[in-house]
Amino acid sequence: MSEAPHLTFDLEKPGMSKGHLIVPKGADCEALSLPVFSLNKGEGPRLLITGGCHGDELEGPIVARRLVEWLPEAQTCGRVIIVPVLNPPAVQACSRNTPVDGLNLNRVFPGRADGLLSERIADAVSRLLLPMADTVFDLHSYGPGWEFPPATTTHPVADPELMAKTIKMAEAFKLPMTLVWEHPETPGMFDTLAQNQGKVFVCPELGGGPIGAEALAIYEAGVRNALIALGLVDGKAEFPTFRQQKSSQTLETRRPSDELKSPASGIFEPRCSILDVVKQGDLIGIVHPMESLSADSTDIRAPGTSVVCGIRSGGYVKVDECIVLLGRPLNR
């Protein structure tokens, strides 16, 4: 039996502490040492911030590191634990899945102590960090292949009170979009585990496409707004400027038709942009086949009035691959 996961320092210690979460070695690799930052200023909210669950979503680790720089001076109460990178092998490989075992870390929670590396990471987080928090921000992004606005997302929660608290917390980021996403039944997600324990879990999807300074500033401002709403930081929350606008909208995507899939393989040409309002029949994009010069290109049109939440930023797509995500104003 391998050694149990453990922390190299005491999270209950007052003030600022830095150390590591040790994920034990297994048959597939040696032990991992995940840097952990803790700032304990006594009574108040207990927040866990994580990034780098998926290795090709790099905005989260950058924003988490930035928080470590200014939070010690700004935090007024409570406790914040920050793990900038949950999955170092995936981040180093810029891979969505863990390259050691091929698993998606966000599909194996609560993990297994004697499992593969992804399962051991999930087990360590579930046992040692999640119990220390009432609220979780798991920082993601939509990756380089999509255009996606800075947003906070959550999935429907059966408990109406917890659902209301979660939406309120997600909206407190004041990012351009808050999205309640009816996701297909997917076991092993970090948010499902936390919400089943009565915790507020928000998944900021910090945009898509290339990483840039302006986008990172928006993401950091959104997290600061959320910290202000929790009462951990003093200040006045403000809407970040995105495409010359300071605004936010709360949407939901629940219908199967909200995920438009490519009817054929080919190169996808987007014809609209994120947060555009489209009506039934409007042209959203075109799929151009490459295998045959006689095959016609295929128009992708809106099935009804909706908002473009996310769209592939071009490139080669396969048949039945999702290329557009649509939403409508949340029905509260």
C-alpha positions as CSV (number, residue, x, y, z in Angstrom):
1,M,0.0,0.0,0.0
2,S,1.4,3.4,-1.0
3,E,1.7,6.2,1.5
4,A,-1.4,8.3,2.1
5,P,-1.7,11.8,0.4
6,H,-0.7,14.5,2.8
7,L,0.1,18.2,3.1
8,T,3.6,19.4,4.1
9,F,2.2,22.2,6.3
10,D,-0.8,22.9,8.6
11,L,-3.7,24.7,6.9
12,E,-5.1,25.8,10.2
13,K,-2.0,27.9,11.0
14,P,-2.9,31.6,11.2
15,G,-1.5,33.9,8.5
16,M,0.1,33.0,5.2
17,S,1.6,29.6,4.6
18,K,3.0,27.9,1.5
19,G,3.7,24.2,1.1
20,H,2.7,21.2,-1.0
21,L,0.0,18.6,-1.4
22,I,1.8,15.3,-1.9
23,V,0.1,12.8,-4.2
24,P,1.6,9.4,-3.5
25,K,3.5,7.5,-6.2
26,G,1.9,4.5,-7.9
27,A,2.7,1.9,-10.5
28,D,2.5,4.5,-13.3
29,C,4.7,7.3,-11.9
30,E,6.5,8.8,-8.9
31,A,4.8,11.0,-6.3
32,L,3.6,14.5,-7.3
33,S,4.2,17.6,-5.3
34,L,1.5,20.3,-5.9
35,P,2.3,23.8,-4.6
36,V,-0.4,25.1,-2.2
37,F,-0.9,28.6,-0.9
38,S,-3.0,29.2,2.3
39,L,-4.0,32.5,3.9
40,N,-5.9,32.1,7.1
41,K,-7.2,35.3,8.7
42,G,-9.6,33.8,11.2
43,E,-13.4,33.7,11.1
44,G,-15.2,34.1,7.8
45,P,-15.8,32.4,4.5
46,R,-13.7,29.4,3.6
47,L,-12.7,29.4,-0.1
48,L,-10.8,26.9,-2.3
49,I,-9.4,28.1,-5.6
50,T,-8.0,25.6,-8.1
51,G,-6.6,25.8,-11.6
52,G,-4.9,23.6,-14.1
53,C,-7.4,20.7,-13.9
54,H,-7.1,20.5,-17.7
55,G,-3.6,21.1,-19.0
56,D,-4.7,23.0,-22.2
57,E,-6.6,25.6,-20.2
58,L,-3.8,27.9,-18.9
59,E,-5.6,31.0,-17.9
60,G,-6.6,29.6,-14.6
61,P,-3.0,28.8,-13.3
62,I,-1.9,32.3,-14.4
63,V,-4.8,34.1,-12.6
64,A,-4.3,31.9,-9.5
65,R,-0.6,32.8,-9.3
66,R,-1.5,36.5,-9.6
67,L,-3.9,36.1,-6.7
68,V,-1.1,34.8,-4.5
69,E,0.8,38.1,-5.2
70,W,-1.8,40.6,-4.0
71,L,-4.2,38.6,-1.7
72,P,-2.0,38.7,1.4
73,E,-2.4,42.5,1.6
74,A,-6.0,42.6,0.5
75,Q,-7.7,39.8,2.4
76,T,-9.5,40.9,5.5
77,C,-10.9,37.8,7.0
78,G,-11.7,34.1,6.5
79,R,-9.4,31.6,4.7
80,V,-8.4,31.1,1.1
81,I,-6.5,28.1,-0.2
82,I,-5.1,28.3,-3.7
83,V,-3.8,25.4,-5.8
84,P,-2.7,27.0,-9.1
85,V,-2.1,23.6,-10.9
86,L,-4.0,20.5,-10.0
87,N,-2.6,18.4,-12.8
88,P,1.1,19.3,-13.5
89,P,1.8,16.5,-16.1
90,A,-1.2,17.7,-18.2
91,V,-0.2,21.4,-18.0
92,Q,3.4,20.5,-18.9
93,A,2.1,18.6,-22.0
94,C,-0.6,21.2,-22.7
95,S,-3.0,18.3,-22.8
96,R,-6.6,18.2,-21.7
97,N,-6.1,14.7,-20.3
98,T,-3.4,13.4,-18.0
99,P,-0.7,12.0,-20.3
100,V,0.4,9.4,-17.8
101,D,-2.9,7.6,-17.8
102,G,-5.0,9.2,-20.5
103,L,-7.8,10.1,-18.1
104,N,-9.7,13.4,-17.7
105,L,-9.1,14.5,-14.1
106,N,-12.5,16.2,-14.0
107,R,-14.3,12.9,-14.6
108,V,-12.7,10.7,-11.9
109,F,-13.7,12.5,-8.6
110,P,-13.7,11.5,-5.7
111,G,-10.8,9.4,-7.0
112,R,-9.1,6.3,-5.6
113,A,-6.1,6.2,-3.3
114,D,-4.8,3.1,-5.1
115,G,-5.9,4.2,-8.6
116,L,-4.1,5.7,-11.6
117,L,-2.5,9.1,-11.3
118,S,-5.6,11.1,-12.1
119,E,-7.6,9.2,-9.6
120,R,-4.9,9.7,-6.9
121,I,-4.9,13.5,-7.5
122,A,-8.7,13.5,-7.2
123,D,-8.5,11.4,-4.0
124,A,-5.9,13.8,-2.5
125,V,-8.0,16.9,-3.3
126,S,-11.2,15.3,-2.2
127,R,-9.8,14.1,1.2
128,L,-7.5,17.0,2.2
129,L,-8.7,20.2,0.5
130,L,-12.4,20.0,-0.3
131,P,-13.4,19.5,3.4
132,M,-11.6,22.8,4.3
133,A,-13.9,24.9,2.1
134,D,-17.5,26.1,1.9
135,T,-17.0,27.6,-1.6
136,V,-15.0,26.4,-4.5
137,F,-13.8,28.3,-7.6
138,D,-12.3,25.9,-10.1
139,L,-10.7,28.0,-12.8
140,H,-11.1,26.7,-16.4
141,S,-11.1,28.1,-19.9
142,Y,-12.5,26.9,-23.2
143,G,-9.1,26.2,-24.7
144,P,-7.4,27.6,-27.9
145,G,-9.9,26.0,-30.4
146,W,-13.0,28.0,-29.3
147,E,-14.2,31.6,-29.1
148,F,-15.8,31.9,-25.7
149,P,-16.5,35.0,-23.6
150,P,-15.2,35.4,-20.1
151,A,-17.9,33.6,-18.1
152,T,-18.9,31.7,-15.0
153,T,-20.7,28.4,-15.4
154,T,-22.5,26.0,-13.2
155,H,-24.8,23.0,-13.7
156,P,-28.3,22.7,-12.4
157,V,-28.5,21.7,-8.7
158,A,-31.4,19.7,-7.3
159,D,-31.4,21.7,-4.0
160,P,-33.2,25.0,-4.9
161,E,-31.5,26.9,-2.0
162,L,-28.0,25.8,-3.1
163,M,-28.9,26.5,-6.7
164,A,-29.9,30.1,-5.8
165,K,-26.7,30.6,-3.8
166,T,-24.6,29.2,-6.7
167,I,-26.2,31.4,-9.3
168,K,-25.8,34.5,-7.0
169,M,-22.1,33.6,-6.5
170,A,-21.5,33.1,-10.2
171,E,-23.2,36.4,-11.1
172,A,-21.0,38.2,-8.5
173,F,-18.0,37.8,-10.8
174,K,-19.7,40.3,-13.1
175,L,-18.2,38.6,-16.2
176,P,-19.9,39.1,-19.6
177,M,-21.8,35.8,-19.3
178,T,-23.1,33.6,-16.5
179,L,-24.2,30.2,-17.9
180,V,-26.3,27.5,-16.3
181,W,-25.4,24.5,-18.4
182,E,-27.5,21.4,-18.5
183,H,-24.6,18.9,-19.0
184,P,-25.3,15.3,-20.0
185,E,-25.0,12.9,-17.1
186,T,-21.3,12.8,-16.5
187,P,-19.9,10.9,-13.5
188,G,-16.8,12.0,-11.7
189,M,-17.0,15.8,-12.0
190,F,-15.4,17.9,-9.3
191,D,-18.5,20.2,-9.1
192,T,-20.9,17.4,-8.6
193,L,-18.9,16.0,-5.7
194,A,-18.7,19.5,-4.0
195,Q,-22.4,20.3,-4.6
196,N,-23.5,16.9,-3.2
197,Q,-21.7,18.0,0.0
198,G,-23.7,21.3,0.1
199,K,-20.9,23.5,-1.1
200,V,-21.2,26.4,-3.6
201,F,-19.1,25.5,-6.6
202,V,-18.5,27.9,-9.5
203,C,-16.6,27.1,-12.6
204,P,-15.3,30.2,-14.3
205,E,-14.6,29.5,-18.0
206,L,-12.1,32.2,-18.5
207,G,-12.6,32.7,-22.2
208,G,-11.2,30.9,-25.2
209,G,-8.6,31.3,-27.9
210,P,-5.1,32.7,-27.4
211,I,-4.0,34.0,-24.0
212,G,-3.6,37.8,-23.9
213,A,-2.9,40.5,-21.3
214,E,-6.3,42.2,-21.8
215,A,-8.2,39.0,-21.3
216,L,-6.2,38.0,-18.3
217,A,-7.0,41.4,-16.7
218,I,-10.7,40.7,-17.2
219,Y,-10.5,37.3,-15.6
220,E,-8.5,38.7,-12.6
221,A,-11.1,41.5,-12.1
222,G,-13.9,38.9,-12.1
223,V,-12.2,36.8,-9.4
224,R,-11.6,40.0,-7.4
225,N,-15.3,40.9,-7.7
226,A,-16.2,37.4,-6.4
227,L,-13.8,37.8,-3.4
228,I,-15.5,41.2,-2.6
229,A,-18.9,39.6,-2.8
230,L,-17.8,36.9,-0.3
231,G,-16.6,39.5,2.1
232,L,-13.0,38.3,1.9
233,V,-11.7,41.5,0.3
234,D,-12.8,45.2,0.7
235,G,-13.7,47.3,-2.3
236,K,-16.4,48.0,-4.9
237,A,-17.1,45.4,-7.5
238,E,-17.2,46.7,-11.1
239,F,-18.1,45.1,-14.5
240,P,-14.9,44.5,-16.5
241,T,-14.9,46.1,-20.0
242,F,-15.3,43.5,-22.7
243,R,-15.6,44.6,-26.3
244,Q,-16.2,48.2,-25.2
245,Q,-19.1,47.2,-22.9
246,K,-19.5,46.8,-19.2
247,S,-22.4,44.4,-18.8
248,S,-23.4,40.8,-17.9
249,Q,-26.2,38.5,-18.8
250,T,-27.3,35.2,-17.3
251,L,-28.1,32.5,-19.7
252,E,-29.1,28.8,-19.7
253,T,-28.4,26.0,-22.2
254,R,-30.6,23.0,-21.6
255,R,-32.0,21.7,-24.9
256,P,-30.2,19.1,-27.1
257,S,-30.5,21.6,-30.0
258,D,-28.4,24.1,-28.1
259,E,-25.3,22.1,-29.0
260,L,-24.9,22.3,-32.8
261,K,-22.8,19.5,-34.2
262,S,-21.1,19.4,-37.6
263,P,-23.0,17.3,-40.1
264,A,-19.8,16.4,-41.9
265,S,-16.1,16.5,-41.7
266,G,-14.3,19.5,-43.0
267,I,-13.1,23.0,-42.2
268,F,-15.5,25.1,-40.1
269,E,-15.8,28.8,-41.1
270,P,-17.6,30.8,-38.3
271,R,-19.9,33.5,-39.6
272,C,-20.9,35.1,-36.3
273,S,-19.3,35.8,-32.9
274,I,-19.8,35.1,-29.2
275,L,-22.8,36.9,-27.5
276,D,-24.4,37.6,-30.9
277,V,-28.2,37.2,-30.9
278,V,-29.3,35.0,-33.8
279,K,-32.8,34.2,-35.0
280,Q,-34.2,31.1,-36.6
281,G,-32.5,30.5,-39.9
282,D,-29.6,32.9,-39.4
283,L,-26.3,31.7,-40.7
284,I,-23.9,30.8,-37.9
285,G,-21.1,29.1,-39.9
286,I,-20.2,26.9,-42.9
287,V,-18.6,23.5,-43.0
288,H,-16.4,23.0,-46.1
289,P,-15.6,19.4,-47.1
290,M,-12.1,18.6,-48.1
291,E,-12.3,15.0,-49.2
292,S,-14.2,15.8,-52.5
293,L,-14.5,18.8,-54.8
294,S,-18.0,17.7,-55.8
295,A,-19.4,17.8,-52.3
296,D,-21.3,20.9,-51.3
297,S,-20.4,23.0,-48.3
298,T,-23.0,22.9,-45.5
299,D,-24.6,25.9,-43.9
300,I,-25.0,25.8,-40.1
301,R,-28.1,27.8,-39.2
302,A,-29.8,28.8,-35.9
303,P,-32.7,26.6,-34.9
304,G,-34.4,29.5,-33.1
305,T,-33.8,32.8,-31.4
306,S,-30.8,32.4,-29.1
307,V,-27.5,33.8,-28.0
308,V,-24.2,32.4,-29.3
309,C,-22.4,31.3,-26.1
310,G,-19.4,29.6,-27.8
311,I,-18.3,28.9,-31.3
312,R,-15.4,27.0,-32.8
313,S,-12.8,29.4,-33.9
314,G,-12.2,27.6,-37.2
315,G,-10.1,24.6,-38.1
316,Y,-10.8,21.1,-39.2
317,V,-13.8,19.4,-37.5
318,K,-15.1,15.9,-37.6
319,V,-18.7,14.7,-38.2
320,D,-20.9,15.1,-35.0
321,E,-18.2,17.3,-33.3
322,C,-19.8,20.2,-31.4
323,I,-19.1,23.5,-33.2
324,V,-21.6,25.9,-31.6
325,L,-23.1,26.3,-28.1
326,L,-26.4,28.4,-27.9
327,G,-28.3,29.7,-24.9
328,R,-31.3,31.9,-23.8
329,P,-32.0,34.1,-20.9
330,L,-32.2,32.1,-17.7
331,N,-35.8,31.2,-16.7
332,R,-35.7,31.7,-12.9
